[in-house]
Amino acid sequence: MTQTPTVTFDAADTFDFLQQADDEALDALDFGVIAFDADTTVKRYNAHESRAAGLSHGRVLGHPIFTVVAPCMNNYMVAQRFEDAVDALDVTIDYVLTLRMRPVKVKLRLLAGPRDALRYVLVQRQLSPA
């Protein structure tokens, strides 16, 4: 039995891992992964994010991330950063998701390579204080 390799939300090699990972490896992660192409069409969506957001793969895959899937990210903090990225992009921001749910504090990690086909929004939900 082969163990599926995993990576953490903030690891230095996360982008490289995501570029090579199969669906099983993405689904094993403990944070959300939304991958989209240069036209902003969602191409990959992991099970963790599907459960946490309450959106099925069918509702997300093949749709534009910033206008259909997550319009709450269609702003200068998220969408514009991908638009402005000339070389690589790797930034982590505190954010509040608001679409179809009560506001949820998260950390977003925005990842893109200079010529790589897919770009990534990683979503790490913050635990509420007990």
N, C-alpha and C positions, 0 to 999 in steps of 0.2 A: 504494500500500500504506500503510495507516494504522498508525502505531506505537501499540502498546498502552501507555497511561500506567501507571507503577508508582509505588509509594510505599515508604518504608523502614519497618522495624519501629517505630522510635521517632519518626517524623515527627509534627509537631503536627497535620497534616491527615489522619492515617491513618483516623480514624473516618469523616470525611466521604467519603474515597475509598472505603472499604469499603461504605458505604451506597449508593453509585452504581455500583460496579464490577459488570461482568458476569462470568460464569464464566471466560471467557478471561483477563480481567485478574487475577482471583484466582489462577488457575493459573500466571500469570507471576511471582508473588511468590516471593521466596527465603526465606520463613518460612511457618509453618503458620497456617491460618485455620480456626477452627471458629465458625460463627455459629448462634445458637439463639434461640428465641422466649421469651416470658414464662413459658411452661410448661416450659421447658428442653429442648424438642424441637429437635434439630439440623436446621437448614434448609439450610445451606451448608457445604461442606467442600472445601478446595482440594487440588490434586494434590500439592503439596509435603508437606502433612501426611499425606496418604494414604500416600505412599512412605515417609516417615520413621517413621510409627507402624506401618506394615504392616497398616493397616485399610482395606478397600475402601469406596468410597462407599456401596454397598449395606448394609454392616455398620454404617454410622454414620448416614446420613440417615434422618430419621424416628424416631430413638431418643432417649431422654433422655440428655443429656450426663453428668450427675453420677451416675446410677445404672447405666447400661448401657455407655455409650461410654468414659467416663473416671472411674470411681468413685474413683480415687486423687486426684481434685480435689474430692471431696465432703467438704469440711472448712471450717474458719473462714477459711483463707487464700484460698480461691478461691470456692467456691459461696456461702458466707455473705456475702462482699463484694457479690456481685450481689444477694443477698436484701436486704441492708441499704442499698443505694444508693437514695437518695431523688431526687436530681437526677442529675447525670452521674457516671460512674465512669471514671477513667483512672488506672490504677496499674500499675506494672511491678514484678514480684517475681522473685527467684531461687527456683527450685523444682527438685525432683527427681521425674521421672516414674518410676513403678514398675510399671505394669500391663503384663503380657505381655512384659516385656523386662527386661534388667538395668537397674539404676538409671541414668537419663540426666539429667545436669544441663542445665537449660534456663532461659531467661528467659520468663516469661509476662507478657503485657500484657492486662489486663482492661479492656474498653471497653464502655460503655453510655451511651445518651443518656436524657434525662428522659422522653421520650414515644416514643422510637423503637422500632419493632417488634423489631429484632434486637439482640442483644448478642453480643460477640465475645470469644473467647479466642485470642490470638495466641501462637504458640509459636516461639521462636528457640532452636535447639539451639546449644550452646556447643561450639566446637572443642576437642578434646583437645590438650594440649600435646604437641609433637613430641618 
